[in-house]
Amino acid sequence: MSMTATDPSPPVVIEVTDVIERQRINAFVIRLVAISWTVTFLDGFDMLVISFVAPYLRDGFGADVISLGELFAVGVFGAMLGGIAFGWLGDRYGRRPIIIASVVAFGATSMAIALAPNMQVLLALRFLNGVALGGLMPLAWALNIEYVPRRYRATVVTVIMMGYTLGGVVAGPMTVWLAPLYGWQSVFMVSGVATLLLVPLLFALLPESARYLAVKGRSPDKIAKALNALAPGLGARPQDRFMVTDETAPATGKGFRIATLFKGDLRPITSLLWLAYIGSSMAVYFKSNWGPIIFEDVGFTRTQAAMIMSVSSIGGSLAGLALMRFTDRLGPIAIAFYPMLAAPLLLVMGLAPVSLQGLAAFSLLSMAMISGTHFGMHSIAGIFYPSAIRANGAGWATSVAKIGSIFAPLLGGYLLAMNMPPRLLFVLLAATPLLSCVSLLLLARVGKRQAARTPVPTDNIVLPAHAVATKP
């Protein structure tokens, strides 16, 4: 039965929380996850391809390790600012329009990078590209988290982040294929064009968060449409009143201050989340930025180095998939297992007299653990925060994590410039998973106390009177 604004039935209160928590995953959610996966695939390609292009920049632009370290760092610095800025915009104006704006921006700047005439221009464009890239993921996480039951949140974010990682996997072979034939610029041009072609699809299919709209008191017609898609037979109408019952945060993002992330129960959560994320990001970005060059320096060919990086990314994806259901059930303590394994593996890589084949094997395993940890961090970045500040919370977490992401490539560049043996860098890197492991174990304790105080959904979903007859 189709419902219109002239329906004479009186308005009722519909609990958005209950509708979302009690849904069965359906075509609406699957489509949202698929769209988000595609966007993050291109985001990951763009963010990680710079490490595969770096050897060609060293040959073509005469870039030394210091300037390459600056190039890696400036993109991450831009991503740090983008996560903060776009997170604030997403909580202020909505997830959907800011996601689309981010995609347009990183597609356009990718094409501009392909036209850069020198390293100075390339640095400026990479910064702008990083701003756009850094703004996308926290918003994509927030939008998807707000459409799935709590028991699937880590799983959905992990699936979406597989797109990001597989984008990095494709970046290596794509660079090896295109750059020798058409120049490194062709890689960024292909990425930019593919990204911009996705924009019309986003306008047509990407929804706004029903949770977000209900908390903000906006667009009841869009809320009703989304809830009816999640729960066929609900019969929600724009004139009904939509409530979010499991959140107590202020319903507006206009007055957001960073201090909001440190109020009450959020203070230890935010602090520990940031520390774990910094350690994880430092390990991941050191590996992704300097991995190809270090592997070349220890004796692998350029193609072999690119393949090791790509295969390790696949391993990280599999590690993330293996972790996601455990994270949904156990929380941060499940994630801590991976950095606990990564630290001793990195020490072996740096100190043991292993062959190239052994180094490749240890590299694949340690980098899979490092990437798996990062998958886990992404999956929990937004789950502790209420909808009104979720994009800000996730955005700040990913942006503060970029402290490690910026520091790692810069430190690696300076240490290599000092002629430090490349393998010793792995010994220094072992400290980063230890930081993540300890922080995650403490975060698990705090999160468990918070979960014990979180209201659970009621047993009844309030249905409009005209829909009772069609209730499943």
N, C-alpha and C positions, 0 to 999 in steps of 0.2 A: 504494500500500500504506500503510495507516495504522499509525503507530507509537505505542506506549504505553510507560509507565514500566516495564512488566513484560517488555519485549523482552529476550531473553537475550543478544543480541549484546553483546560488551564495549564499553565507552565508548571513543571515539576523540577526538583533538584536532582541532577544526575552527577554521581561521583565519578569523575574522570579517572581517579586512581583505581577504583574497582574495575572499571571497564578495561583499562590497560592491563592490570594485574591478572585478570581472569580470562583474557583472550587466548585463543589458540592462534599460533603464528599462521598468518594467512597471506594471500597474494599482495595485500597492501604493504605489509611489513617486508615481505621478500623483495618487492619492487624497490622499496626505499633502500634496503641494504645493497641491492645490486647497483643502484645508481650511485650510492655513496662509495661502494667498492671501486667503481670505474673512475670516479673523481680522484680518489686517493691513489689509485694506480698511476695516474698522470702526475699527481703531486709527488709521489715517491720517485718516479722517473726523473722529473725535473730537479728534485733536491739532491739525488745521489749521482746523477750522471756526471757532475762536475769532477768527481774523483777519477772516473774513467777517461775523461777528456784531458785531465791534467798532464799526462805524458805528452800529448800532442801540443799542448800549450808550452811545455818545456822546450819542445823542438821548434814550434812555429814562432812563438813570441819571445823565445829566449828566457822564459820565466825561471827563476831559481827557486830553491825550496822555501826561502823566506816569503817571496811574493806569492807562491802557491799557497802557503799557510795563511797569508792574509786573505787570499781569494776564498779559501774554504771558510775562514772565520767570518768574513763580512757577510756571506750568505746566511750563516747561522745567526749572526747578530741581527740581521734584518728579520729572520724568522722569529727571533725572540720578541722584537718590537711588534711584529705582526700578530703574534699570539695574544699579546696584551690588548692591542688596539682593536683587532677584529673580535676578540672575546667581548670587550665592552660594547662594541657596536651590535654584536649578536644579541646581547641581553637587552639592549636599548631598542633596537629596531626589528628584531626577529632573526631566526636562524636562516630562513630561506633567502631573503634578499642579500644578506652579507656573504653567504656561501657562493651565490652566483657572482657577486662582485669580486670575490677572491679568485674564482676560476677565470673570469675575464682578465683580471690583472696579471695572474701568473702566465696565462697563455700569451698575452701581448708582450710581456717582458722577456719571455723565452725567445720569441721571434726577434726582439730587439738585440738580445745577446748575440744572436747569430750575425748581426751586422757590426759588432764592436770592432773598431780598427786597431785597438791597442789595449794593454793591460789596465791603464787608468780608466778608460771608458768601461771596460769589462768589469772592473771592481764596482763602479757606480751602479751598473745595470744589475749585477749579481745581488747587490744590497736590496734594490727595489724588488727584484724577483723573490728574494728571501722573505721580504715583508708579506708579499702576497701568499707565498707557500706556507708560511708559518700561521697564517690566519685561518686556514681551511680546516685542519684536522680537529681542533677543539670544538668547532661548530658542528662538524659532521658527527663527532661523538655525542655531543649534547642532543642533537636532533634524533639520533637513533636510540639513545638511552631513554629518551622521553616517550618512545613509542613501543617499548617492549617491557614485559614483566621483569621485575627485579631479578628473578632467577636466571634470566638470559642476558643480562646486561654485559657482563664480561665476554660472553661468547660472541655477541653481536659486534662489539668493538674489535675483538680479535679477528673476526672474519673480515671486517672492513679494513683493518690494518694489514691483512694479507695482501690487499691491493697495493698498499704503499710499498711493502717489501718486494712483491713481485715486479713492481715498477722498477725498483732498483736492480732486480735480477735481469730484466730485459735491457736495462741501460748498458750493461757490460757488452753483451753480444751485439747490440745495436750499434754501439760506438765502434767496436772492432770491425763491423761490417761496413758502416757508412763512412767513418772518418778517413780511412786510407784512400777511398775512392773519390769522395766529394768534399773532404775537409771536415774538421770538427764542427764547423758552423752548421752543417747539414743536420746534425743530431738535434740541436736546439730548434732549428726551423721545423723539423718534422714534429717535435714535441709541441711547439706553439700552435701549429695548424691543427693538430689533433685535439688539443685542449679547447680551442675556440669553436671547433665543430660540435663540441659537446654542449655548449651554452644553450642552444634552442631546446635541446632535450630537457635541460634543467628547468627552463621556464615552463615547459609543458607538464612535467611529471613530478617535480620536487614539491612536497607539501610543507606547510609550516607546522610546528609542533603544537599539538592540541593541548598538552600540559602547559606549555609556555603561554599560549593564548588565554587559557583559563585562569592562570595565575595573574596575568596582566589585565584580564577583563576585556579582551578584544575579540572581534570577529566571531561572534557566536555561530554564524552560518558555517564558517570553516571548521569550527570545533565539531558541530553536529555532523557535518559531512565525514570528517575523519573518524569519529566514534562509530558512526553507522557502518563504515568500512571495516573497522576492527571487530564490531559485534553486530553482524547482520540480524535484523529483527529488533534492534534496540529502539528504533523509531525516534531518535533524538531530533529536536527541532531548534531553530535559532532562538525561539522565545523561551526555551527552557533555561534553567540556571545551572551552570557548570561549576563544580567545586573540585578542588584538589585537596584531599583530606590528610595527606601524609607529610605536609610541609608547613613550616611555621615562619619561614623567612619573609621579609617585607616583599610586597607584591610589585615592587618597581625596581628597575635597575638604574633609574636616573640618579639616585643618591648613592650609588655604589662607591665604596672606598675600600682600599686594600685591607684596612683594619677589619672589614666585615669577615674576611677569611680567617681571622684569628679570634673570633668571638666564641666564648663558651667551649663547646666540644670541638669546634673546628680548629682551635689553636694547636693542640698536639697533632691533629690529623694533617693540617696544612704543613706544619714544620717537618714532620717525618716524611710526608709525601714528597716534598721538595728535595730533601736530602737523598732519598732513594732515587729520585728522578735524575738528580745531578750526577750521581755515580753511574747510573745506567747510560745517560746521554754521553758522558765523557767517554765511556768504553765504546759505544756504538759509533760515535763520530770519529774517534781516532781510527777505529778499524776501517770505516767506510772511506775516509779521506786519504789516509796514508797507506792503507793496505796495499793497493796496486803498486805504489812506488817502492815500499819496503820489500815486497816480494820480488820485485825486479832486482833490487839491490842485493838480496841474499842469494840470487842465482836463478830464479824462475824467468822464463821468457814473458814478454808483455801479454801474449795471448793466454799463457798459463796463469799469470797473475789475475787477469780479468776473469778467467773461468773459476779460480779458487774463490774469488769474491762472490761471484754469482751463485755458485753451488752452496756456499756458506749461507747466503741469503735464503735459499730454498730450505736449508736445514733449520734456519731460524723460524721460517714460516711453519714448518712441521712442529718445531718445539712449541711455538705459540699455540697451534691447534691442539697439541696434546695437553696444554696447560689450561685451556679456557674453561672447561667444565669444572675442573678442580677449583679454579679461581671463583667461579660462581658459587660453589658450595663452601669453600674454605676461606676465601678472601686472600689478603696479601701474603699470608703464611705459605700458600702454595707457590707463589712467585719466588720466594726466598730460596727455594731449592736450587734454581738455576745459577744465580751468582755464587752460591756456596760451592758449586762444581767448577765454575769458570775460573776462579782465582788460582787454584793449584795447577790447572792446565796452562794458564799464562806463565806461571813460574817455570814449569817444565820447558815451555817454548823458549824462554829467555836464558835458562841456565844449563839445561841438559844438552850434551853433544849429540843431538839427533840429526839424521840425514835429511835431505830435502823432502824425501817421501814422508818421513816421520813428521817433519815440520808441517807439511801440507795436511796430514791427518789430524794433528793436534790443533792446527789452525781452524780446520772445518768444525771440529767439535767445540772448541772454545768459543768461536764466533757464533755457532748455533745457540749456545747457552747465553751469550751476551744478547743476541737478537731476541731470543725467547724471553729474557728478562724485560727487554724493552717493550715487547708485545704486552707482557703482563702489566707494565706501568701504564701503557696507553689504556688498557682495559679498565683500570681503576681510577684514572685521573679525574673523572667527573662524577663517579657514583656516590661520593660522600657529600656532595653539595646539592642543595635544593634547586628547583627549576629556575627561580628568579635570579640566581647568581651562578648557575651551572656553567655557562659559557665563560664567565669571568674566572671561576674557580679552575676549570680545565685549562683555560688560556694562560692564566698566571702560572700554573704548574708546569706546562710545557715550555713557557717562556723562561722561567727561572731555571729550568733544566738546561736551557741553552748556555748557562754559565759554564757548565761542563763541556758543552758542545763547542763553544768558542775557545775555551782554554786548551782543550786537547789538541786541535790542529796547530794552534800557535806554538804550544810547547813542543810538539813533535817537530815542527819546522826548525826551531832554534836548536834543539838537541841534535838533529841531523846535521845542521850547519856547523856544529861543534865537533863533527866527526865521531859522535858516539856510535858504537856498534849497533846496528839496527835491532838485533835481537834483544838487547838490554832494555829497549823501550817496552817490551812485553812485561818485564819484571816490574817496572814502574806502574804499568797499566793494571797490574793485579790488585792494587789498592782500591780501584773503583768498584769492582763487584763486591768487595768486602763491605764498603760503605753502604751499598744498596741492600745487601743481605741483612745487616744489623738494623737498618732503618725499617725494612719491611717486617721484620719480626716484631719490632716495637709497635709499628702501625697496626699489625694484626691484633694486638692486645687492645689498643685503643678503639679500633673499629668494632671489635666484639662487644665492648661496653656500650658503644653508641647503638649498635643494632638491637641490643636488649631493651633500649628505651624507645625504639622507633615503632609507631603505631602500625599494626597489621591491618590489611583490608578486612572489612566486615563481610558477613556471609550473604548479604543481599545487595544486588545492584538495583537502584531505583529506576524503574522503567516508566515512561509516559503511559498514561492510562490506555491510550489507543493502541499501545504496542504489546500489552499484556497478553493478548490472545495469540500473538505470534512469538512469544518468548520461547526459546529452545527448551 
